[in-house]
């Protein structure tokens, strides 16, 4: 059964946490595992909002820790579904760290998580299509198929020659390199 498409904005989640002593390492920075936990929770809520189903984490793309997040900082996680496939959804997460006394706010983390919607027996179930409405949402939506194919190829679930979106991207890069060489 195909479900009615939903705007991606309906899946938006904003979660705010205060970094407390129990969340930090010996350098008084937020522990990476704690950050991953918070990201997984925010992304799961986003996927549940989109699908109205139970969801399970299927994959996590590269999570880079750009800035250490200090004890006492306020972190805000923003998550939103970028695209839905048959039973899976890609969710983009931004993490912002704020030092309220100094008035500084920096983006500290970003990642893509993939969730699969499941029924009560744990079997994958169809999810609604995601409908982008802004230029940013459209750009994330457009890149989602390439990211999905890359995940599947790296996970051994798709043959590289079947990754048509990736092949098209590499063909464009090769053509641009040839054009630069010719000029």
N, C-alpha and C positions, 0 to 999 in steps of 0.2 A: 504494500500500500504506500503510495507516494503521499507525502504530507505537504501541506500548504507552505510555499516559500515564506521566509521571514527576513526582514531587514537585519543586517549584521548589528546595527546599533542596539537592537533589542537584547543582544547577548552581552552588552558592556557591563563590566564589573570593576568597581573601584574599592580597594581594600586598604585600610591604613593600620599600621602597627607601630608601636614604640619599641625600640631596641633596648631590651633590659639585660642586666648582667648575666642571666642564665642563657641568653641567646648568643653570647660572645665567646671568642677564643681568648687565649692568653695575651693577645695584643689589643684586647678590647674592641675588636671588629666583629661584626655579625658573622657567624659561622656559615660557610657555604651550604652545608646540609640544611640548616634552618631556612636559608633563603630559598633553596630548592623546594622545601616543604610548602612554604608560603606561596610560591609561584604555582605549584601543582594545585593547591586549594583554590586559588583565584581562577586559574584556567579551567578547572573542573566545574566550578560554579557557572562560568561563562558557557561552557559546552552543555551543561544541564539546562540553562536558560534557553539555549537555542533549540535543543532537541526535546525538551520536556521528558527526558528519560534518565535512567541511571547511566553513568558513563564510567569508563575505565581508561586509564592512561595507557596509550599504545607506544608513544615515543616522545622523546625530548631532543630537540635539536641543540646545537651548540649553545651553551650558556657561558658567556664571557663575563668575568668579574672585572669591570672597568675601574671602579673606585671602591676602596674599602668603605664600609658603612660603620661608623663609630657608635659606641655605646651612647645612648641618649638620643640618637637620631630618630626621626620619624620617617618611615618608609611607606610609600604609596605604590601599590601594584595596580596596574590597569590592564585588563584582559578583555579580548573580544574575538569572537569567531571571525576568521578571515574567509573561509570557504568550507562548504560541506560537500562530501562525496556521498556514496550510497549509505554507509553506516558510520563513516568517520568524519571528524571535523578537525580542521587546523585552527589553533587558537594562538594569537600573538599576545605576548605579555611585555609590558614596559615596567621597569621598577625605578622609582625616583627616591632619592635620599635627600632629606631636608634637615638642615641644622637650623632650627627655629631661632635660637638666640642670635646667630650671625646673619640670618636672613638668606642663606644660600640653599639652593636646590639644584641637584645634578642627577642626570640619568645614570644609574649605576649598572643596570642589567637589562637585557632584552633576550627573548627567546621565542621559539615556536614549539608548542606542545601539540600532540595529536591524541585525540580521544575517540573511542568507539562507543556508540550508544548500544546498550544491551537490554534485553528483556529480563524478566524475573528469573529466567533459567540461565542467564549469562550468554545467550546467543545474540549475535549482532542483529540490529534492527534498523530499518530505514530512518533517515533523518530528513528534515526539510532542507531544501536548497537555501543557501545564504544569498541575500540580495544586497550588493554594495550600493551605496547612495552618494558617497563623497569621492573626491579624487583619491584621497589616501586609502579609503576602503577599496576602491577599484584597483589601485596599484598592488595592494596586498592580495586581493582576490586573483589578479592576473598572474602573480608570481607563485601562487599556491600550488598549481599543478606541477610546475618545475620542481618545487621543493618536495612535493609528494613523490614524484618519480625518482628524485635523487635518494630519498629515504628508502624507497622500495628497492632500488638497485643496490645501495649499500647494505641493505638487510638481506640481500639474496632472494628477494621475492619478485623481482622483475629482471629480465635479461636486459643488458644495456642497449641492445639494438631495438628493444621495444619502447624505450624512453624517447618518444617522438619530440616532446617539448624540449628535453635536454639536447637532443641532436640538433634541433633547429637553433637553439641558443649557441651551441658550439660552432655550427655552420656560420652564424652571423659573426662570431668572434674571428673565425678563420678568414672570412671574407674581408673583414675590417683590417686584419693583419696584412692580407694580400694587397689591399688598396693602399695601405701605408707604405709598403715595400715598393709598389709601383710608382708612387709619387715622388 
